[in-house]
Amino acid sequence: MDIITACDLRLSTADATFCVKEVDLGIVADIGTLQRLPFAVGEQRARELALTARDVCGDEAAEMGLTLGPASADRDALRARARELAECIAAKSPLTTRGTKRSLNYSREHPTEDGLNHVAMLNAAQIMSTDLDEAIAAMMEKRKAEFPGR
């Protein structure tokens, strides 16, 4: 659970098992799970999982929002899905992808107004990027953009 809650996007197979085991070990989860899990599944579900150490299968993890559903049938299907998702993201502007991730992380811990100001600052910095020029040119030429990432 420590690793998966630290990921931006989470996929699993149906037979995967997730658990916040620390309460059974007599310790408090200390690597970020308690801080990240409520954002993924909601506070009440996070409390239930952290206080009971209950195992969650891949299908249930998808239902509760811990992973992107539906859960994949097997490892090969999971790899194919992960590759498809990675290729889709990799085709986007690297500058915009990084900025979007920064904004999502920032906005999770700041008021909406601060988040909007953060986005305005990010976009102002990217106005001069070649990625923006390429996105506009590709749209006008009705072709797929090829981003240099500068």
C-alpha positions as CSV (number, residue, x, y, z in Angstrom):
1,M,0.0,0.0,0.0
2,D,2.9,2.3,0.7
3,I,4.1,2.2,-2.9
4,I,0.8,2.2,-4.6
5,T,-0.5,5.3,-2.8
6,A,2.7,7.2,-3.9
7,C,1.9,6.6,-7.6
8,D,0.1,9.1,-9.8
9,L,-1.9,6.4,-11.6
10,R,-2.5,2.9,-10.2
11,L,-3.5,-0.2,-12.1
12,S,-3.9,-3.8,-10.8
13,T,-4.9,-7.3,-11.7
14,A,-8.1,-8.7,-10.3
15,D,-6.1,-11.1,-8.1
16,A,-3.9,-8.4,-6.5
17,T,-4.1,-7.8,-2.8
18,F,-3.6,-4.6,-1.0
19,C,-3.4,-4.0,2.8
20,V,-2.3,-1.4,5.4
21,K,-0.7,-4.1,7.6
22,E,1.1,-1.9,10.2
23,V,-1.7,-2.0,12.8
24,D,-1.2,-5.8,13.0
25,L,2.5,-5.2,13.5
26,G,2.0,-2.8,16.4
27,I,3.3,0.2,14.5
28,V,1.8,3.2,12.8
29,A,2.1,3.3,9.0
30,D,5.0,5.7,8.5
31,I,6.0,5.9,4.8
32,G,3.1,8.2,3.6
33,T,0.2,5.8,3.3
34,L,-1.8,7.5,6.0
35,Q,-1.2,10.8,4.3
36,R,-2.0,9.7,0.8
37,L,-4.7,7.0,1.1
38,P,-7.5,9.4,2.1
39,F,-7.1,11.3,-1.1
40,A,-7.4,8.0,-3.1
41,V,-10.3,6.3,-1.3
42,G,-11.8,8.9,1.0
43,E,-11.2,9.5,4.7
44,Q,-13.7,7.0,6.1
45,R,-12.5,4.1,3.8
46,A,-8.9,5.0,4.6
47,R,-9.6,4.8,8.3
48,E,-11.3,1.5,7.9
49,L,-8.4,0.0,6.0
50,A,-5.7,1.5,8.3
51,L,-7.5,0.4,11.5
52,T,-8.5,-3.1,10.4
53,A,-5.5,-4.2,8.2
54,R,-8.1,-5.9,6.0
55,D,-7.0,-7.3,2.6
56,V,-8.5,-5.7,-0.4
57,C,-8.5,-7.5,-3.8
58,G,-7.9,-5.8,-7.1
59,D,-11.6,-5.6,-8.0
60,E,-12.5,-4.0,-4.7
61,A,-9.5,-1.6,-5.0
62,A,-10.9,-0.5,-8.3
63,E,-14.4,-0.1,-7.0
64,M,-13.2,2.2,-4.1
65,G,-10.9,4.3,-6.4
66,L,-7.6,3.0,-5.1
67,T,-6.8,1.7,-8.6
68,L,-8.1,2.7,-12.0
69,G,-10.9,0.3,-12.8
70,P,-11.7,-2.2,-13.9
71,A,-9.0,-4.5,-12.6
72,S,-7.1,-6.3,-15.4
73,A,-7.7,-10.1,-15.8
74,D,-4.1,-11.0,-15.7
75,R,-0.5,-9.7,-15.9
76,D,-0.4,-9.6,-19.7
77,A,-3.6,-7.6,-19.8
78,L,-2.2,-5.3,-17.0
79,R,1.0,-4.7,-19.0
80,A,-0.9,-3.9,-22.2
81,R,-3.1,-1.5,-20.3
82,A,-0.2,0.2,-18.6
83,R,1.7,0.5,-21.9
84,E,-1.4,2.0,-23.6
85,L,-1.7,4.5,-20.8
86,A,2.0,5.4,-20.8
87,E,2.1,5.8,-24.6
88,C,-0.9,8.2,-24.4
89,I,0.7,10.3,-21.7
90,A,4.1,10.2,-23.4
91,A,2.5,11.6,-26.6
92,K,1.6,14.8,-24.7
93,S,3.7,17.9,-24.2
94,P,6.4,17.0,-21.5
95,L,6.2,20.6,-20.2
96,T,2.5,20.5,-19.9
97,T,2.5,17.0,-18.4
98,R,5.0,18.1,-15.7
99,G,3.0,21.4,-15.1
100,T,-0.3,19.5,-14.8
101,K,1.2,17.1,-12.2
102,R,2.7,20.0,-10.2
103,S,-0.6,21.8,-10.3
104,L,-2.6,18.7,-9.2
105,N,-0.1,18.2,-6.3
106,Y,-0.1,21.8,-5.3
107,S,-3.9,22.1,-5.4
108,R,-4.4,19.1,-3.2
109,E,-2.9,21.1,-0.3
110,H,-3.9,24.7,-1.1
111,P,-7.2,26.6,-1.5
112,T,-8.7,26.9,-4.9
113,E,-7.7,30.5,-5.4
114,D,-4.0,29.6,-4.7
115,G,-4.3,26.7,-7.1
116,L,-5.6,29.0,-9.8
117,N,-2.8,31.5,-9.2
118,H,-0.3,28.5,-9.4
119,V,-1.8,27.5,-12.8
120,A,-1.6,31.0,-14.1
121,M,2.1,31.2,-13.2
122,L,2.8,27.8,-14.9
123,N,0.9,28.8,-18.0
124,A,2.7,32.2,-18.2
125,A,6.0,30.4,-18.1
126,Q,4.9,28.1,-20.9
127,I,3.6,30.7,-23.3
128,M,7.0,30.9,-24.9
129,S,7.5,27.2,-25.3
130,T,7.9,25.4,-28.6
131,D,5.4,22.8,-27.3
132,L,2.6,25.4,-27.5
133,D,3.7,26.4,-31.0
134,E,3.7,22.7,-32.0
135,A,0.3,22.1,-30.4
136,I,-1.3,25.0,-32.4
137,A,0.4,24.0,-35.6
138,A,-0.7,20.4,-35.3
139,M,-4.2,21.4,-34.6
140,M,-4.3,23.8,-37.6
141,E,-2.7,21.1,-39.8
142,K,-5.0,18.4,-38.5
143,R,-2.1,16.1,-37.5
144,K,-0.7,14.5,-34.4
145,A,1.6,16.9,-32.4
146,E,5.3,15.9,-31.9
147,F,6.5,17.7,-28.8
148,P,10.1,18.7,-28.4
149,G,9.6,19.4,-24.7
150,R,11.5,22.7,-24.6
